[in-house]
Amino acid sequence: MTALTPDEPLQAFDDQTWRDVVAAMDRTYSELVDYQERLEAQNRELDEMRQFMGSVLSSISELLIVVDRTLTIERTGGAFSAILGLETALEPDTPLGALLDAKADTVLRGVITEAMRDRRPRVVEVGFLTPDGPTPLEVSVSPRLDQRGRSQGVVLVGRPLGELRNAYRELEASHTALQNAQAQLVQHEKLASLGRLVAGVAHELNNPISFVYANTHALEKYTRRFETYFDAVQAGKSRPELVALRDELKLDRTVKNLRGAIDGAKDGAERVRDIVEDLRRLSADGSGEKVRFDVVQTARTAADWVVRGTKTPVRIAVYGAEQACAIGNPGHVQQIVMNLVQNAIDALADTTDPLVTLSAKEHEGKAVLQVTDNGPGISNTDATAIFDPFFTTKPVGKGTGLGLSISQKIAQENGGTLTLARTGPDGSCFELSLPAGDPE
């Protein structure tokens, strides 16, 4: 193309050329406007993202610090100022060590180095400086990676251990309160069982007490006879008179009856003592040490007590081993058996010839007791929830729904298990398994 000289006139463009120039200018302007709109939209999104990130960082209740590879603080957030008690912002390029005492700085530097090297988070307890002195914080150290996966620094998230320890103390207090509530539920369930046994206990106590009372009256009568005879001896009566008085008072027969009255009163008193001792063991809170005991004998005693207090003419049959030793709390185990037998008797209310069977054995280091009834069984739906607290199939007012749940918990506390072994139209079987004890 030949350049024009100043003396040469500018050739005129034709109309098509001008139209092309104007169209090119319109396209360029349109593209500039579209680019400007996209740029403004991206700027708005960026501002919204910054505001969102700022609100998130400011709402975090923990201390937040972002540091680079040289351990220089790049950004802070969360409750940084509130936790460290800082009233002014940090100076630019503040080193992380300025917030720590010498020992904490050494420990944290080592943890940060390890986190950046293997790219795995760490948790460490260090002391940060505050106006009130060093404050221990639980700090989570997480590596910060770039797009290529290289470490660019770390993110520190710290929580004051005072709050954490207070939370642990509150959790421990709640756990203790829950354990106390469980113990009270167990005791209340025992007292409910005792209430069901009142009638049987009254009958059991009435018989030996009446026997003791009758023998006491006999002893009183015999004592008066001997007093009359000794008074005559003291008064110096003649031998014929004493012989006649002895025959009249029937002292020879009285002497023979005296031993029987004493033995009878003693037997009755011992029977009362045994009943009271059983009641004392039954009502005890069961907080003693675990001991070796015979599951069979414990189950017999518990079943007998339940039968004494029930109006259902149920038979109790015992099969299996004559002795099965276990390690645990016999008072607790007695409560479990009482609950199982009582539930079995309740299920047998409409059964002809009701029968509850106790069967014990030792198997694979366990003392196993099965309590079986010949009732109608438990439905599949109820069987899945039978151990849930407050679940009961009994009418309102007839059960709390806590017996089996508490019994299962007691079994677990004694190192054993309580399960529904089987159920069907021929009855149900519950199995209690406890750690076996050496019979010697």
C-alpha positions as CSV (number, residue, x, y, z in Angstrom):
1,M,0.0,0.0,0.0
2,T,1.4,3.4,-1.0
3,A,1.5,6.1,1.7
4,L,-0.1,9.4,0.9
5,T,2.0,12.6,0.7
6,P,0.7,15.8,2.3
7,D,0.2,17.3,-1.2
8,E,-1.9,14.4,-2.3
9,P,-5.7,14.7,-1.7
10,L,-7.4,12.0,0.6
11,Q,-9.5,9.7,-1.6
12,A,-13.1,9.5,-0.5
13,F,-14.4,6.2,0.9
14,D,-17.4,4.7,-0.7
15,D,-20.7,4.1,1.3
16,Q,-20.0,0.4,1.9
17,T,-16.7,1.1,3.5
18,W,-18.3,3.5,6.0
19,R,-21.1,1.0,6.7
20,D,-18.5,-1.7,7.5
21,V,-16.6,0.7,9.8
22,V,-19.8,1.7,11.7
23,A,-20.8,-2.0,12.1
24,A,-17.4,-2.9,13.4
25,M,-17.6,0.0,15.9
26,D,-21.1,-1.2,17.0
27,R,-19.9,-4.7,17.6
28,T,-16.9,-3.5,19.5
29,Y,-19.1,-1.3,21.7
30,S,-21.6,-4.1,22.3
31,E,-18.8,-6.5,23.3
32,L,-17.4,-3.8,25.7
33,V,-20.9,-3.3,27.2
34,D,-21.4,-7.1,27.7
35,Y,-17.9,-7.4,29.2
36,Q,-18.6,-4.6,31.6
37,E,-21.9,-6.2,32.6
38,R,-20.1,-9.5,33.3
39,L,-17.4,-7.8,35.2
40,E,-19.9,-5.9,37.4
41,A,-21.8,-9.2,38.0
42,Q,-18.6,-11.0,39.0
43,N,-17.7,-8.0,41.3
44,R,-21.2,-8.3,42.9
45,E,-20.7,-12.0,43.4
46,L,-17.2,-11.4,44.8
47,D,-18.6,-8.8,47.3
48,E,-21.4,-11.2,48.3
49,M,-18.9,-14.0,48.9
50,R,-16.6,-11.7,50.9
51,Q,-19.6,-10.6,53.0
52,F,-20.7,-14.2,53.5
53,M,-17.2,-15.3,54.4
54,G,-16.9,-12.4,56.8
55,S,-20.1,-13.2,58.5
56,V,-19.1,-16.8,58.8
57,L,-15.7,-16.0,60.2
58,S,-17.2,-13.5,62.7
59,S,-19.8,-15.9,63.9
60,I,-17.3,-18.7,64.8
61,S,-17.1,-19.0,68.6
62,E,-13.5,-20.3,68.4
63,L,-10.3,-18.5,67.8
64,L,-9.2,-18.6,64.1
65,I,-5.7,-17.8,62.8
66,V,-4.3,-18.3,59.3
67,V,-0.5,-18.4,59.1
68,D,1.9,-18.8,56.2
69,R,4.9,-21.1,55.8
70,T,7.1,-18.6,57.8
71,L,4.5,-18.7,60.7
72,T,3.5,-15.1,60.0
73,I,-0.2,-14.3,60.7
74,E,-2.1,-13.6,57.5
75,R,-5.6,-13.4,58.9
76,T,-7.5,-13.8,62.1
77,G,-11.2,-14.4,62.7
78,G,-13.9,-15.9,64.9
79,A,-13.6,-15.0,68.6
80,F,-9.9,-14.1,68.2
81,S,-10.1,-10.7,70.0
82,A,-12.6,-11.9,72.6
83,I,-10.6,-15.0,73.6
84,L,-7.2,-13.2,73.7
85,G,-8.5,-10.0,75.2
86,L,-7.1,-7.8,72.3
87,E,-8.7,-4.4,71.9
88,T,-6.8,-3.4,68.7
89,A,-6.0,-5.2,65.5
90,L,-2.7,-6.9,65.0
91,E,0.1,-5.1,63.2
92,P,0.8,-6.4,59.6
93,D,3.3,-9.3,59.4
94,T,2.9,-10.2,63.1
95,P,4.7,-13.5,63.9
96,L,2.6,-16.2,65.5
97,G,5.1,-16.4,68.3
98,A,4.1,-13.0,69.5
99,L,0.9,-14.5,70.8
100,L,2.6,-17.4,72.7
101,D,4.9,-17.9,75.6
102,A,8.3,-19.4,74.9
103,K,7.3,-23.0,75.7
104,A,4.1,-22.9,73.8
105,D,5.8,-21.3,70.8
106,T,8.3,-24.2,70.7
107,V,5.6,-26.9,71.0
108,L,3.3,-25.3,68.4
109,R,6.1,-24.7,65.9
110,G,6.9,-28.4,66.0
111,V,3.3,-29.4,65.5
112,I,2.8,-27.0,62.6
113,T,6.0,-28.4,60.9
114,E,4.7,-32.0,61.2
115,A,1.2,-31.0,59.9
116,M,2.7,-29.2,56.9
117,R,5.1,-32.1,56.2
118,D,2.6,-35.0,56.2
119,R,-0.5,-32.8,55.4
120,R,-2.5,-34.3,58.3
121,P,-4.3,-32.3,61.0
122,R,-3.1,-32.2,64.6
123,V,-4.6,-31.3,68.0
124,V,-2.4,-29.8,70.7
125,E,-2.9,-27.9,74.0
126,V,-0.9,-24.7,74.2
127,G,-1.0,-21.4,76.2
128,F,-1.8,-18.1,74.4
129,L,-0.9,-14.8,76.0
130,T,-3.7,-12.6,77.3
131,P,-3.8,-9.6,79.6
132,D,-4.7,-11.9,82.5
133,G,-1.8,-14.3,81.8
134,P,-1.4,-17.4,79.7
135,T,-4.7,-19.1,78.8
136,P,-4.7,-22.8,77.8
137,L,-6.4,-23.5,74.4
138,E,-7.1,-26.7,72.6
139,V,-5.8,-25.9,69.1
140,S,-6.6,-27.8,65.9
141,V,-3.8,-27.4,63.4
142,S,-4.9,-28.1,59.8
143,P,-2.5,-27.7,56.7
144,R,-3.6,-25.2,54.0
145,L,-2.8,-26.4,50.5
146,D,-2.7,-24.7,47.1
147,Q,-4.2,-26.1,43.9
148,R,-1.1,-28.3,43.4
149,G,-1.5,-29.8,46.8
150,R,1.5,-28.0,48.3
151,S,1.5,-26.6,51.8
152,Q,1.0,-22.9,52.0
153,G,0.7,-22.7,55.8
154,V,-1.8,-23.8,58.4
155,V,-5.2,-22.8,59.8
156,L,-5.4,-22.8,63.6
157,V,-8.7,-23.2,65.4
158,G,-8.6,-22.9,69.2
159,R,-11.1,-23.3,71.9
160,P,-10.6,-22.3,75.6
161,L,-10.1,-25.4,77.7
162,G,-12.0,-23.8,80.5
163,E,-15.3,-24.1,78.6
164,L,-14.4,-27.6,77.4
165,R,-13.6,-28.7,80.9
166,N,-16.8,-27.1,82.3
167,A,-18.7,-29.0,79.6
168,Y,-17.0,-32.2,80.7
169,R,-17.9,-31.5,84.3
170,E,-21.5,-30.9,83.4
171,L,-21.6,-34.1,81.3
172,E,-20.1,-36.0,84.3
173,A,-22.7,-34.5,86.6
174,S,-25.5,-35.4,84.2
175,H,-24.1,-39.0,84.0
176,T,-23.9,-39.3,87.8
177,A,-27.5,-38.0,88.1
178,L,-28.6,-40.5,85.5
179,Q,-26.9,-43.3,87.4
180,N,-28.6,-42.2,90.6
181,A,-31.9,-42.1,88.8
182,Q,-31.3,-45.6,87.5
183,A,-30.5,-46.8,91.0
184,Q,-33.7,-45.2,92.3
185,L,-35.7,-46.9,89.6
186,V,-34.2,-50.3,90.6
187,Q,-35.0,-49.6,94.2
188,H,-38.6,-48.5,93.4
189,E,-39.1,-51.6,91.3
190,K,-37.9,-53.7,94.2
191,L,-40.3,-51.9,96.5
192,A,-43.1,-52.6,94.1
193,S,-42.2,-56.2,94.1
194,L,-42.2,-56.2,97.9
195,G,-45.6,-54.6,97.8
196,R,-46.9,-57.5,95.7
197,L,-45.5,-59.9,98.4
198,V,-47.1,-58.3,101.4
199,A,-50.0,-60.8,101.7
200,G,-47.7,-63.8,101.4
201,V,-45.2,-62.3,103.8
202,A,-47.9,-61.6,106.4
203,H,-49.0,-65.2,106.1
204,E,-45.4,-66.5,106.4
205,L,-44.8,-64.4,109.5
206,N,-48.2,-65.1,111.1
207,N,-47.6,-68.9,111.3
208,P,-44.3,-68.9,113.2
209,I,-45.3,-65.9,115.4
210,S,-48.5,-67.7,116.4
211,F,-46.5,-70.8,117.2
212,V,-44.1,-68.8,119.3
213,Y,-47.1,-67.0,121.0
214,A,-48.8,-70.3,121.8
215,N,-45.6,-71.9,123.2
216,T,-45.0,-68.8,125.3
217,H,-48.4,-69.2,126.9
218,A,-47.6,-72.8,127.6
219,L,-44.3,-71.8,129.2
220,E,-46.1,-69.3,131.3
221,K,-48.5,-72.0,132.5
222,Y,-45.7,-74.3,133.3
223,T,-43.8,-71.6,135.1
224,R,-46.8,-71.0,137.4
225,R,-46.9,-74.7,138.3
226,F,-43.3,-74.8,139.2
227,E,-43.6,-71.6,141.2
228,T,-46.5,-73.2,143.2
229,Y,-44.4,-76.3,143.9
230,F,-41.3,-74.3,144.9
231,D,-43.4,-72.1,147.2
232,A,-44.6,-75.3,148.9
233,V,-41.0,-76.5,149.3
234,Q,-40.0,-73.1,150.6
235,A,-42.9,-73.2,153.1
236,G,-41.5,-76.5,154.5
237,K,-44.4,-78.8,153.4
238,S,-44.0,-82.5,154.3
239,R,-42.8,-85.0,151.7
240,P,-46.3,-86.6,151.4
241,E,-47.8,-83.2,150.8
242,L,-45.1,-82.3,148.2
243,V,-45.7,-85.7,146.4
244,A,-49.4,-85.0,146.3
245,L,-48.9,-81.5,145.1
246,R,-46.5,-82.8,142.4
247,D,-49.1,-85.2,141.2
248,E,-51.8,-82.5,141.3
249,L,-49.7,-80.1,139.2
250,K,-48.6,-82.9,136.8
251,L,-45.0,-81.7,137.1
252,D,-43.6,-84.9,135.6
253,R,-45.5,-84.4,132.3
254,T,-44.8,-80.7,132.5
255,V,-41.1,-81.3,132.5
256,K,-41.4,-83.4,129.4
257,N,-43.6,-80.7,127.7
258,L,-41.3,-77.9,128.8
259,R,-38.5,-79.0,126.3
260,G,-41.0,-79.3,123.5
261,A,-42.4,-75.8,124.2
262,I,-38.9,-74.3,124.3
263,D,-37.9,-76.1,121.0
264,G,-41.1,-75.0,119.4
265,A,-40.6,-71.4,120.4
266,K,-37.0,-71.5,119.2
267,D,-38.0,-73.0,115.9
268,G,-40.7,-70.3,115.4
269,A,-38.3,-67.5,116.3
270,E,-35.7,-68.9,113.9
271,R,-38.3,-69.1,111.2
272,V,-39.2,-65.4,111.8
273,R,-35.5,-64.5,111.7
274,D,-35.0,-66.3,108.4
275,I,-38.0,-64.5,106.8
276,V,-36.8,-61.1,108.0
277,E,-33.3,-61.9,106.8
278,D,-34.7,-62.8,103.4
279,L,-36.7,-59.6,103.3
280,R,-33.6,-57.6,104.3
281,R,-31.6,-59.1,101.4
282,L,-34.5,-58.5,99.0
283,S,-34.9,-54.9,99.9
284,A,-31.2,-54.0,100.0
285,D,-29.9,-51.6,97.4
286,G,-27.5,-54.2,96.1
287,S,-24.5,-51.9,96.1
288,G,-22.1,-54.4,97.7
289,E,-19.2,-56.2,96.1
290,K,-19.7,-59.0,93.7
291,V,-19.4,-62.5,95.3
292,R,-19.7,-66.1,94.3
293,F,-23.2,-67.5,94.8
294,D,-25.4,-70.3,93.7
295,V,-27.8,-69.2,91.0
296,V,-30.1,-72.2,91.6
297,Q,-30.6,-71.4,95.3
298,T,-31.0,-67.7,94.6
299,A,-33.6,-68.4,91.9
300,R,-35.5,-70.8,94.2
301,T,-35.7,-68.2,96.9
302,A,-36.9,-65.5,94.5
303,A,-39.5,-67.7,92.9
304,D,-40.8,-68.8,96.3
305,W,-41.3,-65.2,97.4
306,V,-43.3,-64.4,94.3
307,V,-45.5,-67.5,94.7
308,R,-46.2,-66.5,98.3
309,G,-47.7,-63.2,97.2
310,T,-49.7,-64.3,94.2
311,K,-53.3,-65.6,94.0
312,T,-52.6,-67.6,90.9
313,P,-52.3,-71.4,91.7
314,V,-49.0,-71.7,89.8
315,R,-46.6,-74.6,90.0
316,I,-42.8,-74.0,90.1
317,A,-40.6,-76.7,88.7
318,V,-36.8,-76.8,88.9
319,Y,-34.7,-78.8,86.4
320,G,-31.1,-78.9,85.3
321,A,-28.1,-78.6,87.4
322,E,-28.5,-78.8,91.2
323,Q,-25.9,-76.0,91.5
324,A,-24.7,-73.3,89.1
325,C,-22.2,-70.9,90.7
326,A,-21.9,-67.4,89.3
327,I,-20.0,-64.2,90.2
328,G,-22.2,-61.2,90.8
329,N,-24.5,-59.5,93.2
330,P,-27.0,-62.1,94.5
331,G,-29.5,-59.4,95.6
332,H,-29.5,-58.0,92.0
333,V,-29.9,-61.5,90.5
334,Q,-32.8,-62.2,92.9
335,Q,-34.6,-59.1,91.7
336,I,-34.2,-60.2,88.1
337,V,-35.6,-63.7,88.8
338,M,-38.5,-62.1,90.8
339,N,-39.4,-59.9,87.8
340,L,-39.2,-62.8,85.3
341,V,-41.3,-65.1,87.5
342,Q,-43.9,-62.4,88.2
343,N,-44.2,-61.6,84.5
344,A,-44.6,-65.4,83.8
345,I,-47.3,-65.7,86.4
346,D,-49.1,-62.6,85.0
347,A,-49.0,-64.2,81.5
348,L,-50.5,-67.4,82.9
349,A,-53.7,-65.8,84.3
350,D,-55.9,-67.5,81.7
351,T,-53.9,-70.7,81.3
352,T,-55.0,-74.1,82.6
353,D,-52.5,-75.8,84.8
354,P,-50.1,-72.8,84.9
355,L,-46.4,-73.9,85.2
356,V,-43.2,-71.9,85.6
357,T,-40.0,-73.8,85.0
358,L,-36.5,-72.8,86.3
359,S,-33.6,-74.5,84.5
360,A,-29.9,-73.9,85.3
361,K,-26.7,-75.0,83.7
362,E,-23.1,-74.0,83.3
363,H,-22.0,-73.5,79.7
364,E,-18.8,-72.0,78.2
365,G,-17.8,-70.1,81.3
366,K,-21.3,-68.9,82.0
367,A,-24.0,-69.8,84.6
368,V,-27.2,-69.8,82.6
369,L,-30.7,-69.7,84.1
370,Q,-33.8,-70.1,82.0
371,V,-37.3,-69.1,83.2
372,T,-40.0,-70.7,81.1
373,D,-43.8,-70.5,81.2
374,N,-46.5,-72.4,79.4
375,G,-48.5,-69.3,78.6
376,P,-49.7,-67.9,75.2
377,G,-46.4,-66.4,74.3
378,I,-45.4,-63.0,73.0
379,S,-46.3,-61.6,69.6
380,N,-43.5,-60.8,67.2
381,T,-44.3,-57.0,67.4
382,D,-44.2,-57.0,71.2
383,A,-41.1,-59.2,71.3
384,T,-39.0,-56.5,69.5
385,A,-39.8,-53.9,72.1
386,I,-40.1,-56.1,75.2
387,F,-37.0,-54.6,76.8
388,D,-37.8,-51.0,76.0
389,P,-38.4,-48.8,79.1
390,F,-42.1,-48.2,79.9
391,F,-43.2,-50.8,77.3
392,T,-45.8,-53.1,78.8
393,T,-48.5,-55.4,77.5
394,K,-50.4,-55.3,80.8
395,P,-53.5,-53.2,81.3
396,V,-53.2,-49.7,82.6
397,G,-52.3,-49.7,86.3
398,K,-51.0,-53.3,86.2
399,G,-47.4,-52.7,85.3
400,T,-44.9,-49.9,84.9
401,G,-43.1,-51.3,81.9
402,L,-39.7,-51.0,83.7
403,G,-39.3,-54.5,85.1
404,L,-37.6,-56.1,82.1
405,S,-35.7,-53.0,81.1
406,I,-34.2,-52.6,84.6
407,S,-33.6,-56.4,84.8
408,Q,-31.6,-56.3,81.6
409,K,-29.6,-53.3,82.8
410,I,-28.9,-55.1,86.1
411,A,-27.7,-58.2,84.2
412,Q,-25.3,-56.1,82.2
413,E,-23.9,-54.4,85.3
414,N,-23.2,-57.9,86.7
415,G,-21.3,-58.8,83.5
416,G,-24.1,-60.9,82.0
417,T,-27.0,-60.7,79.6
418,L,-30.8,-61.1,79.7
419,T,-32.5,-62.1,76.5
420,L,-35.8,-63.5,75.2
421,A,-34.5,-66.9,74.2
422,R,-37.7,-68.0,72.5
423,T,-41.5,-67.5,72.4
424,G,-44.5,-69.1,70.8
425,P,-48.0,-70.4,71.4
426,D,-46.5,-72.9,73.9
427,G,-45.0,-70.2,76.1
428,S,-42.0,-68.0,76.5
429,C,-38.4,-68.5,77.8
430,F,-36.1,-65.8,79.1
431,E,-32.5,-66.6,79.6
432,L,-30.2,-65.0,82.2
433,S,-26.5,-65.5,81.6
434,L,-23.8,-64.6,84.2
435,P,-20.1,-65.1,84.6
436,A,-19.5,-68.5,86.1
437,G,-17.8,-68.8,89.5
438,D,-15.4,-71.4,90.8
439,P,-17.5,-73.7,93.1
440,E,-14.4,-74.1,95.3
